Structure formats: C-alpha cells, structure tokens
C-alpha cells in the first residue's frame, strides 16, 4: 500500500522546525519540497533575525536543521518549459509565482499541500487541491 504524498511549502517547513516537531512525526509520510523551498525557508529565518526574534547563531542552527531535513525529502523542480503554466496560475489567482509553483506541483503530482499560508490554502482548495496546515498534518500522524 502506497502512502499519500505531501508537499511542504516554506511556511510549513519553518513551522515544523520552530516547533521541533518534525523528526518524531514523519511516520510513513512521503514528503516533497520544491527546489526553491530551502531558499524561502532561509529567507524566513533571516527575517526573524531582522525582527530580533532570533539571533544569528540561532538562525544558523535552524538553517542547518532545515538543510538536514530537506535532505530526506524528494526535491521537485519545474521544467523551464512548464514554468509558463506556473505564471498562468499566478496571474489567474493573483498569487506570487513562488506560491503558484506549489499549487502547480501539488496538482500535477496529486500531493497534499501543507502550508501555514491561509491565502495559499484557500487558492489550493479553490483549484481542487487538497491543502492542510501543520496542525492537521500532525494529527494525521
């Protein structure tokens, strides 16, 4: 029996890391991220330093944890010729191209999107893409 796959966006990945909830809760989940997720995650951590929520040393520890965890996931890329499909979603749904890329991959690969971004979750549901937040994901484990 194959396990349902999940696509984590950066907001979900950072939430897992900040809760320190990730390692013990994977179970048999098949996890995917986009190739851009690590950069978005690092950017989110960098912003927390800018807001004096994290120190640089704390940020670097968490960034290492992000990199280590992503190493255990499937990393998905979008073929440059298919990138126009992502742009079309972004324009149609009034989203960033980054957010649209998560919707594109989730739909194309039939993955459940895990996000803490309510706007992205709403758009996913509008496009018949199953989307859940971190709490829902953790309850499923």
N, C-alpha and C positions, 0 to 999 in steps of 0.2 A: 504494500500500500504506500503510495507516494504522499509526502507531506505537502501541505499548502505552502506556497512561497510568499514571502513578504518583501516589499521594497521599502527600505527606511530612507526617509529624507534626513537632511542635516538636523532639523529641529528635533526629530525623534531620537536620532543618534546622540545628540548632546544631552537630551533629557535622560536617556539611559545612563550615560556617563556620569552626569551630575547626581543621579540617584544611586549610583554604584549598584545598579540593579541588573546589569547585563549578563555577567558571566554565569550566574546561577539560574537564569531564566530562559536559556536558549531551548532546552528540550530537544525535540526533533525538528525544530523550525528550520526551514531553508531560507536564508537571508540574503538579500541582494541590496546593493547600493549602486549609485551611478558613479562614474569616474570623477565627477565634479564634487561629490559629497564630502570628500576629505577637505577640499579647499573651502567649501561652505562651512564646514564644521570648525576648521581652524579660524575662519573669519569670525564666527560667532564667539569663539573663545577670546579672540583678540578684542572684540567689542566689550566683553565682560571685564577685561583688564582696563580698557578705556573708561569704563563706568566705575572703576575702583571696587568691583565685586570680587575679582581675582587678582592675585599678584602675578607677576611674570613667571615666577617659579611654579606656582600652582597651575597656571595656564600651560606651561611646558609639560608638566606631569600629565595633565588631562589630554593634551595633544598627543603625547606618546600613547596613552590608552586608546585614543581614537584610532591612531595608526595601527596599533596592535590588533584591535578588534576588527577593523576593516580587513585586515589580512586573512581573517577566517570567513569572509563573505564572498559571494560572487560579485564581481565588479562588472557592471554593464556599461557599454558605450553605445552611442548612436552614430551610425554611419553618416558621414557628411552629406551624402545624397538624400538621406532621410531627414536631415535636420530641418528642411523646409516644412515638413509635417509638424514639427515642434513649433516653429514660428507661426504656422497657421493656428494651432491651438492657442498660443499666447495671444494672438490678435483677436481671435474669436471670443476667448474667455477673459480678456483683459488681465492677463497674468504676466509675470516675468517669464522670460524664455527659460530660466532655470526651473521655475515651478512647472511650467508646461512640459519640460523634459521628463519630470517624474510621472506626470499623467500619461505621456506617450508610452513610456516603458511599462508602466503598470498595466495599461490596456493591452499593449502588444504582447506582453508575456503572461497576461492573466494573473498578475500578482496583487496581493492586498497591499495597499499603500498605508504605511504607518507614518503619521505626521502629527505634530502639535500645532500646525498652522490651520486654523479654523477655515480661513478663506479657501485654502487649497483642498481641505476636506470637503467643503461644500461643492466646489467645482468638480471634484472627483465623483461625488455622488450624482451630480447633475449629468455627468457623462457615463453613468452606469459603471463606475469603477469603485470597487469596494474599498473603503478607507476607514481606518480606525486610529485612535490615539494610543499613546503609550500605556495608559491605564487599562484600556481594553485588551491590548496585546498581553500585558502581564496577567490579566485574569484568565486568558486562554491557556496559560502555561501551568 
